[in-house]
Amino acid sequence: MPDAPLRVAQLSDLHISTSAGGYGWRDTTESFAAVAEHVMADPPDIFVITGDIANEGRPEEYGHAGAVLAGFGVPVYCLPGNHDRSDTFHTHLPRPGVVIQSTMKVGNWLFLFGDSNAGGLALHPRDGWIDTADRTHEAKGSFTDHEYSRLERQLAASGAEHAMLWLHHPPGSSRFFEEPEYDEQVRSLVEDTTVRAVAAGHAHTGITIDIGGVPSHLCPSTGLSMDFEAMTLMPPGYRRYEFRPDGSVQTEVVWLDDDRWSERHRLPEVAAEYLAGRATFEDVQAWLDTSS
C-alpha cells in the first residue's frame, strides 16, 4: 500500500439464523448470500465484519457464515456483537482467511478492533470474561476497563500515522441509544489522536454521525436494514471504504437493487416509539422475536 488506497468492505449484522422464519421476517442466509455475490463482483482488499454474525450464537450459524466468508479469498477480520456468544464465536468462526484479532496494520494505517459488549460480560474468578445469561439484551455499548486500556495502549504504541476504530455499537447516536458513558469512552479515544474515523454496526442503518470531531460511519445490515428518516425497511446493504496514505477516508453505502427486497414496508409503531424514547431496545427485540 505505498500509494494506492486500501479498499475495504464492511459487512455487519448478518444475524445468520438456523431458526425457522429467519430474523425479522427475512431469510438472512438468503440476503447474506446476495450481499456476498454483490460485493465480490468488485472484490475489496479486505473485509471487516462488525458483529452480530450469528443471531443466537449457535455453532451451526458460525459454521455457515464462516464458510461463506472464507470463500471470499481475501482476509476477513471479525469482531463480536451483542448477539454473538463469546465461546462459540471464538471456537467455531475462525478458519483460514477468517480471523479474530485486536489490531491490523497495513501501510501507515492501524485498524483497531474493539469489543463494545461489556454490559453482556461478567468477570469469572477462574474463566475470565464470560457472557451473562442474557448477553443479547444486556450488552449495550461499553468497554470493560481492560478493553478500554488495551485500545488506548495499542493506539499510542502503534506508531501508525492514521488509525481507524472498528466497533459493533455506534457511539454518538443518542437519536437511537442513550449511552453517554460509552460515548465519552469513545470520544476520549478519538479526540486529538490519530483516529480518522469510526465504523460501527448494530443500528441496521447507513448514516454518518459525529463523535469527538471525527465521523462515525454506521453500516446497514446484510439482513434487516432500516431508514429511520422515512421509517421504512431497506434492502440488505453494506459499506465500502478507501483508506488513503494521506489519512483521508472515502466511504459509501451500497444497497442491493433486487426485486426480492424492493418494497419499502413501513416500520412498526414500536420502532417509532423506540426512537422517541418511549420504548426500549428490549421492546423492539421482543417484537422482532414474535414477528420472525
N, C-alpha and C positions, 0 to 999 in steps of 0.2 A: 504493500500500500504506500509507495513513495509519493505519487501524485494523484492517482485515481481515487475516487471516492469508494468507501466501503458500503456495499449495498446490503441492507438488512431487511428482512420481512419479520414483522411481529404478528404472531397469532395469539389469541387469548380466549379464555373462557370457552374451551371446546365442549365441556360438560358431556364427554362421552359417557353414554348410559347404556347399561345392559338390562335396564328395567323396561317392561312393556310400555309403549307410548312415548319413549324418549324423554325429552326435557322441555317443559313448557310448550307442549303440543308439537314440537318438531323432532324429527328423527335426526339427532345430532351426528350420528355416524354418516348419514347421507350428506348433510350440509358440510361436514368436515371433509369428506371426500371431494366435494365440489370445490371447496376452497383450495384444497391441496392441488387439484388439477389446474385451477386458475393461476395460482401463484407460480407453479412450476413451468408455466408457459414462458415465463421470463425469470429464470431462477436467480435468487439473490446469492450473495456470497455466504451468508449465514442466516439462520433463523434464531429468534428469541421467542420463547413461549411463556407468557406472563400469567400462568396459573389457571386453576380450575380446569385442569386437563381431564380429570375424571369427575363425574358427578357425585358418586358415592364412595370414591376411593377404593374400588374393588380391583383385585389383581387383573381380572379379565379386561377391565376398562383401560388400564395402563398397557396391557398387552396389545390391545387393538391400536391405541394411539401411538405407542412406541414403534410398532411395525410400520405404520404409515410414515412417521417422522424419520425413521431410519432409511426408508426408501427414497428420501429426498436426495441423498448422496452428497450433501453439504453439511457442515457442523450445525447441530441444533442444541441450543442452551435452554434449559428449562428451570423455572422456579415455581414454588408452590403457591396455591391459592387456598381460600378457606374451605373449599370442597375437597381438596386433596388431603389424604391421610398420610401422615409422615412415614409410617412404616412401609406401607405398600408403595408409596411414591418413590422412596429410595431403593426399594427392593425390586420392583417389577418394571419400572420405567427405563432406567439406564440400559444402554446397549451400545455397540459400536456406532459412533456418529451422533448419539443422543446422550448428553452429559448433564450432570448437575454439579455446578461448581460456583465458588463465590466471586471470582473475577475472571476476566479475559482481557488481554492486552494485545492490540494489533496496531502497528504503526505508532503514532503519538496519541492514540485513544485508549482509555481504560473503560471497560464495561464493568460496572458494579451490579451484582445481582443480589437484591435484598429479600429477606423473609419478613414480611409485614404482618404476620399472623400471630403475634404474641398473645392476643386475647384468647386464642384457642390452644395455648400451650401451658403446661404445668411442669415445674421442675421436680423430678422424682429423685430421691436420695441415691438410688442405685442406677437408674436407667437414664438419667439426664432429662432433657426436654422431651416430654411426651404429649400426645394430643389429649385435650379434655374430652369428656364424654360427648359433648355437643359442639365440636370444633366448627362445624359449618355455620352455626349461628353466633358462636361466641368469638370467633376470630375476626374481629373488626380491625381496622388498620392501626397497627402499633408495632414497635420494635421492642424486643427484650433489651435489657441493659447490655447484655453480652453482644447482641446483634448490632446495636447502635455503635458500640465501641469498636466492633470489628469493621464496620463500614467507615467510620471516621478514621481509624488507623490505616486501613488499606488505601483510602483516598489520599491521605497525607504521605504515605510511604511509596506510592507507585512511581512518582517521578514523571507521570504522563502529563502532557500539556493540556489535554482535554479529557473529560470524563462524562459518561452517561450513566444515570442511575435507573435501573430497571426494577419495578415493583409490581405486586399484584394490586394492592389497594391504591387508589389515586389520592394524593394529597391535595389540599386546597379546594376541595369540591363541596363546600358547605351547602350548595344547592341540592346535593344528593345525600350527604352524610355529615353528621355533626361529630367530628373527631378532632377537636382543637389541639389536643396534646400530640397527636400524630402529625398534624400539620406543622406544629412547632418543631418536632423532631426532624422532619424532612427539610424544613426551612433552614434550620441550623446546619444541616449538611451541605446545602447548595448555595447559600448566600456567601458571596465573596470567596468562592472556591473555584476549582477548575471544572465543576459540573456545568455543562452547557444546556442540558435538558433532562427531563424525567419522562419515563414511559411507564404506563400502568394499564391495567385492565379493570375487571370487577364491575364496572358500571354498565358494561354492554353497550357503549355508545362511542362516538368518534370525535368528541370535541377536544379543544385545547384550552387549558386554563393556565393561570399564572401562580407560581409558588416561589416566594423568595426572589422574585425578579427573573426567574427562568421559566420557560414554557414546560408545562406538564401535559403530555400528549396521551389521551385516552384511546384505547383500541377497542373497536367493536368486537362482538363475539362471532366465532365461526358458526354458532348455532342461533341463539335468540338475541338479536340486536334491536335497539330502540332509538327513536328520535324523540327526545324529551321536549323539543320545541313544538313539534307538530302533535306530540302524544300519540305516535303510531309505532307499530312494529316496522323493522327494516329487514332487508335481506341479510344473509350472512356477509361478513366483511373482515378486513384485516388492514394493517398499515404497512407501508413501505417507507424506508428511510435511505438517505445518502449521508454518510458521515465524511466530511472533507478534512484534509490535513490542516486547514486554517481554523478549525473549530466550529465551522458552521454545520448546521443540521437541516436538511431538507426532508420533509415528510408529506405524505398524502394518505388519505383513507381510500381504500378500494372496496366498493360494494359490488357484489355479484349481480350481474344483469342476467337474471334467469327467471323464466316463467314460473318455476316452482315456488318462488318467493316474491313475486311481483306485487301481490296485493298488500296494501299498507293498512292492515287492520288497526282499529283504534285500540289504544292501551286500556286496560280495565280501570275502573274507578279507584281501585286500591293503589294503582301507580300514581295517580294524581294526588291522592291523599298522602302518599309517602313523600312526594316531592314538596308538598305543602307543610310537612311536619306533623300531620295528623295521623299517620300510620307508621309503623315500624318496619324495618327490613324483615323481621320475622313474619309480619303480616303478609308482605309480598311473597316471601318464600312459601308460606302456607298456601297462598293462592296458587302459586306455581305447582306445588306438590299435588293439590287437589285437581288441577287442570290437566296434569300430564296423563 
